[in-house]
Amino acid sequence: MELKRVVVTGLGALTPIGNTVEEFWNGLINGVSGAAPITYFDTTHFKTKFACEVKNFNIEDFVERKEARKMDRYAQYAIVSSAEAVADAKFDMQTLDKDRVGVIWGSGIGGLETFQQEVTEFTLGNGVPKFNPFFIPKMIADIAGGHISIKYGFRGPNFTTVSACASSTNALIDAFNYIRLGQADVMVTGGSEAAVTIAGMGGFNAMHALSTRNDDPKTASRPMDKDRDGFVLGEGAGAIILEELEHAKARGARIYCEIGGGGMSADAYHITAPHPEGFGARNVMQNCLRDAGLKPEDVDAVNMHGTSTPLGDLAESKAIEQVFGQHAYTMNLNSTKSMTGHLLGAAGAIEAISCILSIVHGTVPPTINHFTDDENIDQKLNFTFNKAQKRDVKVAMSNTFGFGGHNACVLVKKYE
């Protein structure tokens, strides 16, 4: 069976550094940090008092209030980002075969805020179970994809991937495979997360995963820096329209790039820590290259998982050296989490969008907040520190690794 080619024809983004794709990209290339003191709740008793929140967002600008109240924030973010992507793709909804359009969405946690609110209100009550009738459909991790399909009447494959911080990259790979196997013509894919909540911050603080640099939030996310002390929690969504090449050409669609391949692996090591030698990360990049039919020296740029954790950044750097050898020193490496924070299950989607836009604009966004070299990380590698770099990017790779040892990697390439 000959596999079909898959291209990108629409993008949508709602992030801590911009509420549209254009704003997001401008924030990236200008090195803008989205970190700031938390506004959603009182952080007096929290070890970490800041995060990368979505700013200047009102769901009622996009959805009627009655409908918005039926959605957790993570689903609201999904609806808004996917709407931008669908509009960007410029479909003729009258002629589009909606039976051949699917939605595969990723979220690591789903409706955490809804769960927190409902259980807290019950606990503070008199023991009588008075729950909101929308509690369950607001909370479940698959409902965002359901909302998207209902909004547009897309009746193709529809499900959600949950693999912690690799969730939306897994969604992207699954959507890619459904199209190249001929089971759909178009897929709406991506991911969303809204874990900047009392439970989210408290839980990650308890496991010592978050930076506690409360005196200087904007520089707290500092991947590959010697003084990194944990990740900065982010929120938002990214949406990508994938389309079978001939289907896109037939309707005269604008093509951003082509999806080259995807890879997956497991660390099989620890529930939260990466393998110290980066074996899972090594395997997932090799699997991705093999799937794409490309050699290591074909890759121009890698958007690293790069969370700003002491163990994670070191393991990933080792893995890159193992996979790319001497070519590792000629590539651009970067971590957009230095600006957006870590969007957990949505990270892969917005980081794939960053890779796509690097191809479109010939620019690699920076890894900001680098102050001190880490002697344990090879400083001959080009981490694109502090300033964006112009480069003809023909092939870019995006890494995402999740708790549980889940690794996913996607490769995008210039359409020719």
C-alpha positions, 0 to 999 in steps of 0.5 A, a space after each residue: 500500500 502506498 502511503 499518502 502524503 500529508 501537509 499542513 494547511 491551517 494553524 491556530 494558537 492560544 498561548 501565554 505569549 500570544 492569543 493568535 498564531 501571529 502574536 505567538 510567533 512574534 512573541 517567540 522571535 522577540 524572546 518574550 517571557 509569558 511568566 508572571 504572578 498568578 492571577 487565578 487564585 491566592 498564592 500566599 501559601 504556595 511555594 511557587 507563586 507564578 506561571 505562564 497564564 493565557 492573558 486578555 482572554 474572554 471566552 464570551 468573545 468567541 462562544 455564547 455565555 450559556 455554552 461557555 459555562 458547559 466547558 472547562 477552560 481547557 475545552 474553551 482553549 481548544 475551541 478557540 485555537 481550533 476555530 483559528 486553524 479551521 478559518 486559516 485553512 479556508 474550507 468550503 464547508 458546503 462542499 467539504 465531505 465531513 464524513 472524511 474529516 476527523 478530530 484527534 486532540 491531546 490533553 494530559 489532564 483535561 478538566 482539572 479546574 472543574 474537578 477541583 471546584 466540584 469536589 471542593 464544593 461538595 467537601 465544604 457542603 453538608 455531605 449531600 451530593 449536589 453536583 453540577 450536571 455538567 461536572 462529568 462532561 466538563 471534566 473528561 479529557 476527551 470532551 474538547 475533541 467532541 466540542 470541535 466535531 460538534 461545532 463543525 459537524 466533522 464525523 470522521 475519526 474522533 478521540 483523545 490521546 493522553 500521554 502526559 506532556 507528549 499528548 498532543 504530539 501523539 495526537 498529531 502522529 495519530 492524525 498523520 497516520 489516519 490520513 496517510 493510511 487513507 482513512 481520512 482526508 482532513 484531521 483537526 489535531 492539537 492539544 490544550 491544557 489549563 492546569 494553572 489551578 490550586 490542584 495543579 500548582 500544589 501537586 507539581 510543587 509537592 513533587 518539586 517539579 516547579 521553579 520557585 524563582 518567585 523574585 524573578 518569574 520572567 527568567 525562571 524558565 531557563 533551559 540548559 542554564 546551570 541554575 535551572 531549578 524546575 519548569 514553569 507551568 503554562 496553559 493554552 492550546 495549539 491546533 493544526 489542520 492536516 490534509 492529504 496532499 492531493 485533497 489540498 491541491 484540488 481545492 487550492 489550499 495554502 500549504 505551510 509544510 509537509 509532515 515527514 514522520 513521527 516516532 514514539 518510544 518509552 523510557 521504561 525507567 521511572 514514573 517521572 524522571 527521564 533515563 539519565 543517559 537519554 535512551 528513550 529520547 534517543 530511540 524516539 528521535 531515531 524512530 522518527 527519522 526512520 519513519 520519515 526516511 531521512 538521515 540525521 544530517 537532513 535535520 536543520 533544527 530541533 525544538 527540544 523538550 527542554 523543560 528547564 529541569 536539572 535531569 531532563 535537559 541533561 538527558 535530552 542533550 546527551 540523546 541529541 549527541 547520540 543520534 546526530 553525532 558531529 551533525 549535532 554541532 551544525 544544527 540549531 537547538 532551542 526550547 520555546 518553553 523558555 518563553 511559554 512555560 510548559 503547557 503539559 499536554 498542549 506543549 507538543 502542538 504549539 512547539 510543532 507550530 513553532 517548527 512549522 513557522 521556522 520553516 515558513 519564516 526561515 528563523 529559529 526562535 531563541 532559548 531565552 534566559 541563558 546566563 550561566 553555562 552548565 559544565 555538564 552540557 556540551 556548550 559546543 551545541 548551538 542552543 540558540 541562546 537569547 536571540 533568534 537566528 535566521 536560517 533556511 530550515 528545510 527539516 525541523 524536529 519537535 521532541 516531547 517527553 511525558 511522565 510515565 516515560 512516554 516519548 513522542 517526536 514529530 518531523 516537519 519539512 519544507 513542502 516541495 
